[in-house]
Amino acid sequence: MSAGTVGFFLGVAPGLAFTLWNLGRAQRAVNEAQRTAREHGAMLGLTFSPSSRFYYLFRPAKFIRPHDSEGICQAKAQLLAMRKLFLRRHVLGGLLVVLGGFVGVGIALGVAPSS
């Protein structure tokens, strides 16, 4: 394996780890929201409905629908409260991956012995 390849993977590793950590936090928030909905006798179908995921990411004003029950509204409000922070962290993770790849390759090629 070449030095550039090793440098690339070492460079992107922190960004990937940060992104996976962010996904884990988001999954815990979804689990908590589902628990809140179940406490009110409702089922939060966020993981089963692509349209709900679309509204959550791109149209948050339409995420809570008029026909949602009180439990669903509370659960969705919990998810909307963490939406901006989740998206910011995800963008930051992507930037860390891209920049880390370039920096890792550059450093690896700079310290690699020339042949």
Buried (B, 14 or more C-beta within 10 A) or exposed (E): EEBBEBBBBBBBBBBBEBBEEBBEBBEEBBEBBBEBBEEBEBEBEBEEEEEBEEBBEEEBEEBBEEEBEEBBBBBBEBBBEBBEEBEEBBEBBBEBBEBBBEBBBBBBEEEEEEE
